Amino acid sequence: MWKNNERGQDVIEFALVMPFLLMFLFGIAYIGFLFSDYLTLNNLARSSAREASITAQQSYGDGKNAVPIQAAYDQVRNKYVQQAEKSQHMYEITDGGYTIQPVMEGGQVHDVRVTITARMKDDNSAIYAIKNFIPESVRKFQIQYQMLQEGYLQQEQ
């Protein structure tokens, strides 16, 4: 007799719990995509700094004139911007948000600085619905990577 009164209880409980379970699972997936994009941009910053350092040193070994070195940096930047646009799912690079610049010291290029500024895309309806719950530091972030200019230590010695 007791069993007959509880026949639909399991279905009702499942219907009440299911939205929270789905939000939890989709939240984990979105966090995975966000972290993946962040790691990809971090790797692109490191790789572009390394390539810009090597390319500029091979072309302009004396390091005294930053203008031709900046031209070499811009070529590397253009290559990596295309890779970044293809690889991002949840983020987009803002206008002027990918820069490679020389850092001068004592009249010579000492370091290469790569700065990437990315923000979360608004075209995804799920993100648009929950973006007020996502901290600003996750919605927009900046990666800065600085590397010693290749050949600088050799010139010092």
C-alpha positions in Angstrom: 0.0 0.0 0.0 2.8 2.4 0.8 4.5 1.7 -2.5 1.5 2.7 -4.6 1.6 6.3 -3.3 5.3 6.9 -4.2 5.3 5.7 -7.9 6.1 9.0 -9.5 8.4 10.3 -6.8 11.6 9.2 -8.6 10.6 10.9 -11.9 9.8 14.2 -10.1 13.0 14.2 -8.1 15.0 13.5 -11.3 13.2 16.4 -13.1 14.1 18.7 -10.3 17.7 17.7 -10.1 18.4 17.4 -13.9 18.7 21.2 -14.7 21.4 21.6 -12.0 23.2 18.5 -13.1 23.3 19.8 -16.7 24.5 23.2 -15.7 27.3 21.6 -13.7 28.3 19.4 -16.6 28.2 22.2 -19.2 30.0 24.5 -16.8 32.9 22.0 -16.6 33.0 21.8 -20.4 33.1 25.6 -20.7 35.8 26.0 -18.1 37.8 23.4 -20.1 37.4 25.4 -23.3 38.4 28.6 -21.5 41.5 27.1 -20.0 42.4 25.5 -23.3 42.2 28.8 -25.1 44.3 30.5 -22.3 47.0 27.8 -22.6 47.0 28.1 -26.4 47.5 31.9 -26.2 50.2 31.5 -23.6 52.1 29.0 -25.9 51.6 31.4 -28.9 53.1 34.2 -26.9 56.1 32.2 -25.9 56.7 30.7 -29.4 56.3 34.1 -31.1 58.8 35.7 -28.6 61.3 33.0 -29.3 60.9 33.2 -33.1 61.0 37.0 -33.1 64.2 36.9 -31.1 65.9 34.5 -33.4 64.6 36.1 -36.6 65.6 39.6 -35.6 69.1 38.5 -34.5 69.7 36.6 -37.7 68.6 39.6 -39.8 69.9 42.5 -37.7 72.6 41.1 -35.5 74.0 44.4 -34.2 70.7 45.2 -32.5 71.3 49.0 -32.6 68.4 50.0 -34.9 65.0 49.0 -33.6 63.1 50.0 -36.8 64.2 47.0 -39.0 64.0 44.7 -36.0 60.4 45.8 -35.5 59.7 44.9 -39.2 61.0 41.4 -38.5 58.8 41.3 -35.4 55.8 42.3 -37.4 56.3 39.4 -39.8 56.3 37.0 -36.9 53.3 38.6 -35.3 51.3 38.3 -38.5 52.0 34.6 -38.7 51.0 34.0 -35.1 47.9 36.2 -35.2 46.5 33.9 -37.9 47.2 30.8 -35.8 45.6 32.5 -32.8 42.4 33.3 -34.7 42.1 29.7 -36.0 42.7 28.1 -32.6 40.4 30.1 -30.3 37.0 28.8 -29.3 35.9 31.1 -26.5 38.2 34.1 -26.8 39.1 36.6 -29.5 42.1 38.9 -29.7 41.1 42.5 -29.4 42.1 45.1 -32.0 45.8 45.7 -31.6 45.8 43.1 -28.9 48.8 41.1 -30.2 52.0 43.1 -30.2 55.7 42.2 -30.4 58.1 45.0 -29.4 61.8 45.5 -28.8 62.9 46.5 -25.3 65.9 48.8 -25.6 68.7 49.0 -23.1 71.9 51.0 -23.6 71.0 51.8 -27.2 70.6 48.1 -28.1 67.6 45.8 -28.3 67.9 43.8 -25.1 64.6 41.9 -24.9 61.5 41.0 -26.9 58.2 41.7 -25.3 55.0 39.9 -26.6 51.7 41.2 -25.3 48.4 39.4 -26.1 45.0 40.9 -24.9 42.0 38.6 -25.4 38.4 38.9 -24.4 35.6 36.4 -24.3 33.4 36.2 -27.4 29.9 37.5 -27.0 28.4 35.6 -30.0 27.9 32.4 -28.0 24.4 32.5 -26.5 25.3 30.3 -23.5 28.2 32.7 -22.6 25.9 35.7 -23.1 23.4 34.2 -20.7 25.9 33.6 -17.9 28.5 36.3 -18.6 27.4 38.4 -15.5 28.5 35.4 -13.3 31.9 35.2 -14.9 34.6 37.4 -13.3 36.1 40.2 -15.3 39.6 38.7 -15.0 38.3 35.6 -16.9 36.3 37.6 -19.5 39.3 39.7 -20.5 42.9 39.0 -19.7 46.4 40.0 -20.9 49.4 37.7 -21.4 52.8 39.3 -21.4 55.9 37.4 -22.2 59.4 38.8 -22.3 62.4 37.0 -23.7 66.1 38.0 -23.9 67.0 39.1 -27.4 69.0 36.3 -29.1 72.6 37.3 -29.4 72.5 40.1 -26.9 74.7 38.3 -24.4 77.2 37.5 -27.2 77.5 41.2 -28.1 78.0 42.2 -24.4 81.1 39.9 -24.0 
